[in-house]
Amino acid sequence: MATTENTAENTTGVASPTAGLIALPQTVARVLIAVGAIGTIASAFMSWTYTADFPGDLTYYGSPAGLQVLDLVAGALALLFALTHYGIRGLRWLNPTAATAPVVLATASAFAISWFSAIAIAVDLKGIVALDPGAYVAAVASLIALLGALALPKPGDTFKDYVTKPEHLPTAAQLPAWGERLVITGATAVALIVFTYGIGVDPDASETFIGYLLLVVLGVWALQSAGLFDRFAELNARHKGFATSMAFLAAAIFPFVENDEHNANLGVNILVVATVALGLNIVVGLTGLLDLGYVAFLGVGAYAAALVSGSEFSRFSGVQFPFWAAMLTGMAASLVFGVLIGAPTLRLRGDYLAIVTLGFGEIFRITVNNLDGSSGPNLTNGPNGISMIPDLNIFGFNFGNAHEIGSLTLGRFANYFLLMLIITGIVVIVFNRAADSRIGRSWIAIREDETAATAMGINGFRVKLIAFALGASLAGLAGTVSAHVGYSVNPAPYQFAGSVPPNSAFLLAAVVLGGMGTVNGPILGATLLYLLPEKLGFLKEYQLFAFGLALVILMRFRPEGIIANRRRQLEFHEADETIDIPEQGLPDSTVGVTKAGA
């Protein structure tokens, strides 16, 4: 592709008709991109509005803030990709094939942030008179950069070609082992910075968070279209243990770099939902069973732990198990319910199984709502739930107290975040071990074709029951922690759909959105679905609508999820003539699956 693009300009210096969407000499196009990107960067150091009423206070010269910082990063990214077309050897790794797509996407990110900022300022402050020179400079400069990018050689004849990676990437130069680990460490640090910035955005500054989303989506898309994620996946495959350790180390550092209790609380809730979603991923992603009442197992674990944790409102108020015993109690209770529900229902398939699991979820919620001593036995305290659950105390470490570590103070939610991170790590290990085991291969066989799997000697009922029970016990494990974090449990969250997460629709959306059958997918899906309504306040009333719209768009453009399982990606794109999916750690002969092979 690089060769084709380099010859798109004819000998007279005038672009050929197919050189780009805009007929300009390639030299002029590259200059426009560079000038526009530099102008976008410079605009971040100018005032964008005269009043501090707009989120971020964009009134200062020489001190970027809020949307200006995001525009600065987008402009820098656009400039870097533009320089890859100048043949600078030191930047060849950023765009190995000198492809047009990443340049277009990077300049589009600067354009989107600049123009969104200008429009948001004008709307919020009642007119374009509220715009200062910096906003105009940003809008014009980013437009110039985008026009220059559109004048580069066309990567293909369709829009899809502008947002996809090259079919074939040149082999990357082999780095020493320490160098590859250094790259993984740097990428992990960047990911931590990006996540910390996003979660730290003020919930009242929705405009800033929308700009953050524009930068992350288009910026990540640019890196993907350059093929950098494929190369990073190869590094991860060669250093899988180190990469996983760095990811969890970065997560453990989060409470220290973002020392805010509200954000730590968000982190705890995200980890709880991600852990439950991983359990659901065993049932839905690996085994192919549609479970619409899965949140009930989270509730069973939470209620079981609450009953034996010493709450004054517990039916067994005199009983206070240590955490490990309460955790095992919650897991065992969920496991038992998983077996009891799965045994009579897992002989069903498809829609029938989905309806039965939906019914179980509603039965659980109604039952705990009625076990208040008047409508039924006094066990769960009805709609009031079980409150005043004491904080955990493990080996003398009270999770409810703040703890000083050097000059930093870890509050209550930071303590629970670190505990939940350990539990999430255990669940990830269980998921990986189970998926790679003999039983895991049986789950995948059942998902692909239960009839064929049964004909090959797999006991479909037993295999599905194991998946159901294991997924239920992992949900119960997360429920034991969520009961202590929230001080109480009540029936409200344990329903199929609602405004209070987690619910079954929320968990299922996290698995499908993130990527079924993967480890990172449900974690990413849970993060997005929990963080977006929190930071975009206007979405709270339209949460279900937003979920539905996101799933429709996802099913149309990326049905395999954001982080795709390679096997499922091949299934969904079986009609494609050639699919270039890197098989991590496999020989080059396995890369590139034709339609017939798929």
ZAMARGU-4260 file (C-alpha; in steps of 0.2 Angstrom, whole numbers, plus 5000, padded with zeros to 4 digits):
<rodrens>
0) 5000/5000/5000 | 5014/5012/5004 | 5021/5009/4986 | 5004/5013/4978 | 5002/5029/4988
5) 5020/5035/4985 | 5016/5034/4966 | 4999/5042/4967 | 5007/5059/4962 | 5012/5061/4944
10) 5028/5067/4937 | 5021/5085/4935 | 5018/5087/4953 | 4999/5087/4951 | 4989/5074/4960
15) 4981/5062/4949 | 4961/5061/4949 | 4962/5046/4961 | 4975/5052/4972 | 4963/5058/4985
20) 4946/5065/4989 | 4953/5083/4986 | 4964/5086/4971 | 4980/5093/4978 | 4998/5089/4976
25) 5004/5078/4989 | 5017/5090/4995 | 5004/5103/4998 | 4993/5091/5007 | 5007/5086/5019
30) 5011/5104/5022 | 4992/5108/5026 | 4991/5094/5038 | 5007/5099/5047 | 5002/5118/5047
35) 4984/5113/5053 | 4990/5102/5067 | 5003/5115/5073 | 4989/5128/5073 | 4978/5116/5083
40) 4991/5114/5096 | 4995/5132/5097 | 4976/5136/5099 | 4976/5126/5115 | 4987/5140/5123
45) 4975/5154/5119 | 4958/5159/5127 | 4943/5150/5119 | 4930/5160/5129 | 4929/5176/5139
50) 4920/5168/5154 | 4924/5154/5167 | 4906/5148/5167 | 4910/5135/5153 | 4917/5119/5161
55) 4936/5119/5162 | 4938/5138/5163 | 4945/5141/5145 | 4949/5159/5148 | 4968/5159/5151
60) 4982/5161/5139 | 4996/5149/5140 | 4987/5137/5152 | 4977/5124/5143 | 4963/5116/5153
65) 4948/5105/5149 | 4944/5103/5131 | 4960/5113/5127 | 4970/5099/5134 | 4961/5086/5124
70) 4963/5097/5108 | 4981/5098/5111 | 4983/5079/5112 | 4973/5077/5096 | 4983/5090/5087
75) 5000/5082/5093 | 4993/5065/5087 | 4988/5072/5070 | 5006/5080/5068 | 5015/5064/5072
80) 5005/5054/5059 | 5007/5068/5047 | 5026/5067/5049 | 5026/5048/5045 | 5022/5054/5027
85) 5038/5064/5027 | 5048/5048/5028 | 5056/5052/5045 | 5064/5035/5049 | 5062/5038/5068
90) 5043/5038/5066 | 5041/5023/5054 | 5035/5012/5069 | 5020/5024/5071 | 5013/5021/5054
95) 5023/5006/5046 | 5015/5007/5029 | 5013/5026/5028 | 4994/5022/5027 | 4982/5036/5024
100) 4968/5030/5036 | 4977/5034/5053 | 4981/5052/5047 | 4963/5055/5042 | 4957/5048/5059
105) 4969/5058/5069 | 4965/5074/5060 | 4947/5070/5062 | 4949/5068/5081 | 4956/5086/5081
110) 4943/5092/5070 | 4929/5084/5080 | 4935/5091/5097 | 4938/5109/5090 | 4921/5110/5082
115) 4912/5102/5096 | 4920/5114/5108 | 4916/5129/5098 | 4898/5124/5096 | 4896/5119/5114
120) 4903/5136/5120 | 4891/5145/5108 | 4876/5134/5114 | 4880/5135/5133 | 4884/5154/5133
125) 4870/5159/5121 | 4879/5164/5105 | 4895/5164/5095 | 4900/5181/5103 | 4906/5170/5118
130) 4920/5163/5107 | 4937/5170/5109 | 4951/5170/5096 | 4958/5153/5102 | 4942/5144/5097
135) 4942/5151/5080 | 4960/5146/5077 | 4956/5129/5083 | 4941/5127/5071 | 4950/5134/5056
140) 4967/5125/5059 | 4959/5108/5062 | 4948/5110/5046 | 4964/5114/5036 | 4973/5098/5044
145) 4957/5087/5039 | 4957/5094/5021 | 4975/5090/5019 | 4972/5072/5025 | 4958/5070/5013
150) 4970/5075/4999 | 4982/5061/5003 | 4981/5045/4992 | 4965/5036/4994 | 4967/5019/5003
155) 4952/5012/4993 | 4936/5016/4984 | 4924/5015/5000 | 4923/5023/5016 | 4927/5007/5025
160) 4945/5009/5018 | 4947/5025/5027 | 4945/5017/5044 | 4953/5000/5042 | 4971/4994/5044
165) 4982/4989/5030 | 4980/4971/5024 | 4998/4966/5027 | 5010/4974/5039 | 5028/4973/5037
170) 5037/4963/5050 | 5042/4973/5065 | 5061/4974/5070 | 5064/4962/5083 | 5068/4971/5100
175) 5078/4963/5114 | 5067/4956/5128 | 5070/4970/5139 | 5065/4982/5126 | 5048/4973/5122
180) 5044/4973/5141 | 5048/4992/5141 | 5036/4995/5127 | 5022/4985/5136 | 5026/4995/5152
185) 5025/5012/5143 | 5008/5007/5134 | 5001/5001/5151 | 5006/5018/5159 | 4998/5027/5145
190) 4982/5017/5147 | 4982/5021/5166 | 4984/5040/5162 | 4970/5040/5149 | 4958/5030/5161
195) 4963/5041/5176 | 4959/5057/5166 | 4942/5051/5160 | 4936/5045/5177 | 4943/5061/5185
200) 4932/5072/5174 | 4919/5081/5184 | 4901/5074/5182 | 4895/5091/5179 | 4907/5094/5165
205) 4898/5083/5152 | 4905/5093/5138 | 4923/5089/5143 | 4919/5071/5144 | 4911/5071/5127
210) 4927/5078/5120 | 4937/5065/5130 | 4926/5051/5121 | 4929/5059/5104 | 4948/5059/5107
215) 4949/5041/5114 | 4937/5034/5101 | 4945/5042/5086 | 4963/5041/5093 | 4962/5023/5097
220) 4954/5020/5080 | 4969/5029/5072 | 4981/5018/5081 | 4971/5003/5076 | 4971/5008/5058
225) 4990/5010/5058 | 4992/4992/5064 | 4999/4996/5081 | 4987/4986/5091 | 4991/4970/5081
230) 5010/4973/5084 | 5006/4976/5103 | 4996/4960/5103 | 5011/4950/5097 | 5021/4958/5111
235) 5008/4953/5123 | 5008/4935/5117 | 5026/4934/5119 | 5026/4941/5136 | 5009/4936/5142
240) 5013/4934/5160 | 5022/4951/5161 | 5008/4960/5152 | 4995/4953/5163 | 5006/4958/5179
245) 5008/4976/5172 | 4989/4978/5169 | 4985/4973/5187 | 5000/4983/5194 | 4993/4998/5184
250) 4975/4995/5192 | 4983/4994/5209 | 4992/5010/5207 | 4975/5019/5202 | 4969/5023/5220
255) 4986/5032/5223 | 4986/5042/5207 | 4967/5046/5208 | 4966/5049/5227 | 4947/5053/5227
260) 4934/5043/5236 | 4920/5046/5224 | 4931/5039/5209 | 4937/5025/5220 | 4919/5020/5223
265) 4917/5020/5204 | 4932/5009/5202 | 4925/4997/5215 | 4908/4996/5207 | 4916/4994/5190
270) 4926/4979/5196 | 4911/4971/5204 | 4901/4972/5188 | 4916/4966/5178 | 4918/4951/5189
275) 4900/4947/5187 | 4901/4950/5169 | 4916/4937/5168 | 4905/4924/5176 | 4891/4928/5164
280) 4904/4927/5150 | 4906/4908/5154 | 4888/4905/5152 | 4885/4916/5137 | 4902/4919/5128
285) 4909/4901/5130 | 4894/4890/5131 | 4882/4900/5121 | 4868/4900/5134 | 4857/4915/5134
290) 4854/4919/5153 | 4842/4934/5156 | 4841/4932/5175 | 4860/4931/5179 | 4860/4945/5191
295) 4850/4935/5203 | 4865/4925/5207 | 4874/4941/5212 | 4859/4944/5224 | 4860/4927/5231
300) 4878/4929/5236 | 4875/4947/5243 | 4861/4941/5254 | 4870/4926/5260 | 4885/4936/5265
305) 4874/4949/5273 | 4865/4936/5284 | 4881/4930/5291 | 4891/4946/5293 | 4884/4952/5309
310) 4872/4965/5303 | 4859/4971/5317 | 4845/4969/5304 | 4850/4951/5299 | 4839/4937/5304
315) 4855/4929/5311 | 4861/4945/5320 | 4871/4935/5332 | 4882/4927/5319 | 4897/4936/5311
320) 4908/4925/5300 | 4925/4930/5295 | 4926/4937/5278 | 4933/4921/5270 | 4919/4911/5278
325) 4906/4924/5272 | 4914/4923/5255 | 4913/4904/5254 | 4895/4905/5260 | 4890/4917/5247
330) 4898/4907/5233 | 4891/4891/5240 | 4873/4898/5240 | 4875/4904/5223 | 4882/4888/5217
335) 4867/4878/5225 | 4855/4890/5217 | 4864/4888/5200 | 4863/4869/5201 | 4845/4869/5207
340) 4839/4881/5193 | 4850/4873/5180 | 4846/4855/5183 | 4828/4856/5177 | 4830/4870/5164
345) 4846/4866/5155 | 4838/4853/5144 | 4830/4868/5135 | 4838/4878/5121 | 4838/4895/5114
350) 4823/4906/5118 | 4815/4894/5129 | 4830/4894/5141 | 4831/4913/5140 | 4813/4914/5146
355) 4815/4902/5160 | 4831/4911/5166 | 4821/4928/5165 | 4808/4920/5176 | 4820/4914/5189
360) 4827/4932/5190 | 4810/4939/5193 | 4806/4925/5205 | 4821/4929/5216 | 4818/4948/5216
365) 4799/4945/5221 | 4804/4932/5234 | 4817/4942/5243 | 4805/4957/5243 | 4791/4946/5251
370) 4802/4938/5265 | 4798/4952/5277 | 4789/4942/5291 | 4771/4948/5284 | 4770/4942/5267
375) 4782/4927/5271 | 4795/4921/5283 | 4806/4935/5291 | 4822/4932/5282 | 4827/4946/5271
380) 4818/4961/5279 | 4808/4963/5263 | 4810/4979/5253 | 4820/4987/5266 | 4834/4974/5264
385) 4848/4971/5276 | 4857/4986/5281 | 4871/4991/5293 | 4883/4977/5287 | 4899/4980/5296
390) 4915/4984/5286 | 4927/4970/5283 | 4942/4967/5295 | 4955/4955/5288 | 4970/4951/5299
395) 4967/4967/5309 | 4965/4978/5293 | 4949/4987/5294 | 4943/4992/5277 | 4931/5005/5284
400) 4945/5016/5291 | 4957/5027/5281 | 4975/5022/5281 | 4991/5033/5279 | 5004/5026/5266
405) 5017/5039/5266 | 5010/5056/5261 | 4994/5048/5253 | 4978/5043/5262 | 4969/5027/5256
410) 4950/5029/5261 | 4937/5016/5263 | 4933/5014/5245 | 4951/5013/5240 | 4953/4999/5252
415) 4939/4990/5245 | 4945/4993/5227 | 4962/4984/5231 | 4952/4970/5238 | 4941/4969/5223
420) 4955/4969/5212 | 4963/4954/5220 | 4946/4945/5218 | 4945/4950/5200 | 4962/4943/5197
425) 4957/4927/5204 | 4941/4927/5193 | 4952/4930/5178 | 4964/4916/5182 | 4948/4904/5184
430) 4941/4910/5168 | 4957/4907/5158 | 4960/4890/5166 | 4943/4885/5163 | 4942/4891/5145
435) 4959/4882/5141 | 4954/4866/5149 | 4945/4851/5142 | 4929/4857/5149 | 4932/4874/5141
440) 4934/4866/5124 | 4918/4856/5127 | 4909/4873/5131 | 4915/4880/5115 | 4909/4864/5105
445) 4892/4865/5113 | 4891/4884/5108 | 4895/4880/5090 | 4884/4865/5088 | 4876/4856/5102
450) 4870/4842/5092 | 4887/4839/5084 | 4895/4840/5101 | 4883/4827/5108 | 4886/4815/5093
455) 4905/4817/5097 | 4902/4810/5115 | 4901/4826/5125 | 4888/4826/5138 | 4879/4842/5134
460) 4868/4843/5150 | 4883/4840/5162 | 4894/4852/5153 | 4881/4866/5153 | 4877/4863/5171
465) 4895/4865/5176 | 4896/4881/5166 | 4880/4887/5175 | 4886/4883/5192 | 4903/4890/5189
470) 4896/4906/5183 | 4884/4907/5197 | 4898/4905/5210 | 4908/4918/5203 | 4894/4930/5203
475) 4891/4925/5222 | 4909/4929/5225 | 4907/4947/5219 | 4891/4949/5228 | 4899/4946/5245
480) 4910/4961/5242 | 4897/4972/5235 | 4886/4969/5251 | 4900/4976/5262 | 4904/4990/5250
485) 4886/4996/5250 | 4883/4993/5269 | 4867/4985/5264 | 4857/4974/5251 | 4840/4977/5245
490) 4829/4969/5230 | 4830/4985/5219 | 4845/4981/5208 | 4841/4963/5206 | 4830/4965/5191
495) 4831/4962/5172 | 4832/4980/5167 | 4831/4997/5177 | 4840/5013/5181 | 4850/5005/5195
500) 4865/4995/5189 | 4870/4981/5189 | 4855/4972/5182 | 4853/4957/5170 | 4852/4968/5154
505) 4867/4979/5160 | 4878/4963/5163 | 4873/4955/5146 | 4876/4972/5137 | 4893/4973/5145
510) 4898/4955/5139 | 4891/4958/5121 | 4898/4976/5119 | 4915/4971/5126 | 4917/4955/5117
515) 4910/4937/5121 | 4922/4924/5125 | 4936/4936/5130 | 4943/4941/5146 | 4946/4960/5143
520) 4930/4962/5133 | 4918/4961/5148 | 4930/4972/5159 | 4930/4985/5145 | 4911/4983/5143
525) 4907/4985/5161 | 4919/5000/5162 | 4910/5009/5148 | 4892/5005/5153 | 4896/5011/5171
530) 4906/5026/5167 | 4896/5034/5153 | 4880/5037/5163 | 4890/5043/5178 | 4899/5056/5168
535) 4885/5060/5155 | 4871/5065/5167 | 4858/5068/5154 | 4860/5049/5149 | 4853/5043/5166
540) 4835/5045/5161 | 4838/5037/5144 | 4850/5023/5150 | 4840/5009/5142 | 4838/5018/5126
545) 4857/5022/5125 | 4861/5003/5129 | 4849/4998/5115 | 4856/5011/5102 | 4874/5006/5106
550) 4870/4987/5104 | 4861/4991/5087 | 4876/5000/5081 | 4888/4987/5087 | 4879/4973/5079
555) 4879/4982/5063 | 4897/4987/5062 | 4906/4975/5074 | 4895/4961/5079 | 4910/4952/5088
560) 4912/4966/5101 | 4925/4979/5104 | 4938/4966/5109 | 4935/4951/5097 | 4938/4933/5101
565) 4947/4927/5085 | 4936/4912/5083 | 4920/4923/5084 | 4928/4936/5072 | 4930/4923/5059
570) 4912/4917/5061 | 4905/4934/5060 | 4915/4939/5045 | 4914/4922/5036 | 4908/4931/5020
575) 4923/4942/5018 | 4935/4937/5004 | 4950/4938/5015 | 4951/4941/5034 | 4968/4947/5041
580) 4967/4942/5059 | 4984/4940/5068 | 4985/4924/5077 | 4996/4928/5092 | 5011/4917/5093
585) 5007/4907/5078 | 5017/4905/5062 | 5015/4917/5048 | 5007/4903/5038 | 4992/4904/5049
590) 4989/4922/5046 | 4975/4927/5033 | 4960/4916/5032 | 4951/4914/5016 | 4933/4913/5014
595) 4934/4894/5010 | 4946/4891/5025 | 4933/4901/5037
</rodrens>
